[in-house]
Amino acid sequence: MSKRSERSQQPEPERPDAVGELQPQSNPFADCTQLSDPRALRAYAHPTRMELVGLLRREGPLTATRAAELTGESVASCSYHLRMLAKYDLVEVAEGGRGREKPWRATAQFTGWPEYSDDPEVADASAALNIALAENYFAKMTHALEQRASLPRAWQQAEQYGDVSLYLTADELTEISEQLTELLSPYTARLQDPGSRPADARLVSFLRVAFVRHTEARSGSGSGAGGKGTGRDAGSTGGGPAAGDGAATAVGSSANDVAVTEAPTPADGGNS
């Protein structure tokens, strides 16, 4: 294995015994490739590569030709990006296939990277990857909003676009993240086990984003501490848009529908 990445894998979590029947899982995010080399971090911070990793996690193994059909990229482009991903242990050649039609598969269900590092080069590369993911999330969310009217009413009401401002300590925010991980973890087995998905299940990107608000001077703006505000800061948990599809999942921000990245975010770093 390349020194640019490390894979952490624990025993397989429990799977649903029947369609839609959820069972507790010990650590659904254990199957993770950890990136630590700045070159690997910067290589992964490319929208096509993140999309390919997420696609292989959901649909793989896939040949470059099939990946091109699903992404709209050229075969040559997909082949190049798959080779780059393999260089950093994010994908690998699967069994079967001939010549250029060799299939590729993801090496893990999630990708992680440091959220903090004393090494300036690693810190800068991690920040660049986080920004790339944020841009990816925005593009996918914008596309989802553009297509929202085509969804059945139940799905439009179930979707969530909103936020709430809270006053928290670092420990409290970490605790909330751990609680969300526990809440979402029973559903992650469905990513690799199509037979466990209810008939009406759809692929959903569940974004987890929490960040410290830096001071913004705005005249006439304000809201109660810990409560719901107005305008762009308004809290919303309803079906309609209020303030604004992978692993993907970050340990350590994909995507998975990240491309990607499409996974809940464990508490200890970046992951997709």
Secondary structure in CASP SS format (residue, H / E / C, confidence):
PFRMAT SS
TARGET T0000
AUTHOR 0000-0000-0000
METHOD secondary structure of the structure
MODEL  1
M C 1.00
S C 1.00
K C 1.00
R C 1.00
S E 1.00
E E 1.00
R E 1.00
S E 1.00
Q C 1.00
Q C 1.00
P C 1.00
E C 1.00
P C 1.00
E C 1.00
R C 1.00
P C 1.00
D C 1.00
A C 1.00
V C 1.00
G C 1.00
E C 1.00
L C 1.00
Q C 1.00
P C 1.00
Q C 1.00
S C 1.00
N C 1.00
P C 1.00
F C 1.00
A C 1.00
D C 1.00
C E 1.00
T E 1.00
Q E 1.00
L E 1.00
S C 1.00
D C 1.00
P H 1.00
R H 1.00
A H 1.00
L H 1.00
R H 1.00
A H 1.00
Y H 1.00
A C 1.00
H C 1.00
P H 1.00
T H 1.00
R H 1.00
M H 1.00
E H 1.00
L H 1.00
V H 1.00
G H 1.00
L H 1.00
L H 1.00
R H 1.00
R H 1.00
E H 1.00
G C 1.00
P C 1.00
L E 1.00
T E 1.00
A H 1.00
T H 1.00
R H 1.00
A H 1.00
A H 1.00
E H 1.00
L H 1.00
T H 1.00
G C 1.00
E C 1.00
S C 1.00
V H 1.00
A H 1.00
S H 1.00
C H 1.00
S H 1.00
Y H 1.00
H H 1.00
L H 1.00
R H 1.00
M H 1.00
L H 1.00
A H 1.00
K H 1.00
Y C 1.00
D C 1.00
L C 1.00
V E 1.00
E E 1.00
V E 1.00
A C 1.00
E C 1.00
G C 1.00
G C 1.00
R C 1.00
G H 1.00
R H 1.00
E H 1.00
K C 1.00
P E 1.00
W E 1.00
R E 1.00
A E 1.00
T C 1.00
A C 1.00
Q C 1.00
F E 1.00
T E 1.00
G E 1.00
W E 1.00
P C 1.00
E C 1.00
Y C 1.00
S C 1.00
D C 1.00
D C 1.00
P H 1.00
E H 1.00
V H 1.00
A H 1.00
D H 1.00
A H 1.00
S H 1.00
A H 1.00
A H 1.00
L H 1.00
N H 1.00
I H 1.00
A H 1.00
L H 1.00
A H 1.00
E H 1.00
N H 1.00
Y H 1.00
F H 1.00
A H 1.00
K H 1.00
M H 1.00
T H 1.00
H H 1.00
A H 1.00
L H 1.00
E H 1.00
Q H 1.00
R H 1.00
A H 1.00
S H 1.00
L C 1.00
P C 1.00
R H 1.00
A H 1.00
W H 1.00
Q H 1.00
Q H 1.00
A H 1.00
E C 1.00
Q C 1.00
Y E 1.00
G C 1.00
D C 1.00
V C 1.00
S C 1.00
L C 1.00
Y C 1.00
L C 1.00
T C 1.00
A H 1.00
D H 1.00
E H 1.00
L H 1.00
T H 1.00
E H 1.00
I H 1.00
S H 1.00
E H 1.00
Q H 1.00
L H 1.00
T H 1.00
E H 1.00
L H 1.00
L H 1.00
S H 1.00
P H 1.00
Y H 1.00
T H 1.00
A H 1.00
R H 1.00
L H 1.00
Q C 1.00
D C 1.00
P H 1.00
G H 1.00
S H 1.00
R C 1.00
P C 1.00
A C 1.00
D C 1.00
A C 1.00
R C 1.00
L C 1.00
V C 1.00
S C 1.00
F C 1.00
L C 1.00
R C 1.00
V C 1.00
A C 1.00
F C 1.00
V C 1.00
R C 1.00
H C 1.00
T C 1.00
E C 1.00
A C 1.00
R C 1.00
S C 1.00
G C 1.00
S C 1.00
G C 1.00
S C 1.00
G C 1.00
A C 1.00
G C 1.00
G C 1.00
K C 1.00
G C 1.00
T C 1.00
G H 1.00
R H 1.00
D H 1.00
A C 1.00
G C 1.00
S C 1.00
T C 1.00
G C 1.00
G C 1.00
G C 1.00
P E 1.00
A C 1.00
A C 1.00
G C 1.00
D C 1.00
G C 1.00
A C 1.00
A C 1.00
T C 1.00
A C 1.00
V E 1.00
G C 1.00
S C 1.00
S C 1.00
A E 1.00
N E 1.00
D E 1.00
V C 1.00
A C 1.00
V E 1.00
T E 1.00
E C 1.00
A C 1.00
P C 1.00
T C 1.00
P C 1.00
A C 1.00
D C 1.00
G C 1.00
G E 1.00
N E 1.00
S C 1.00
END
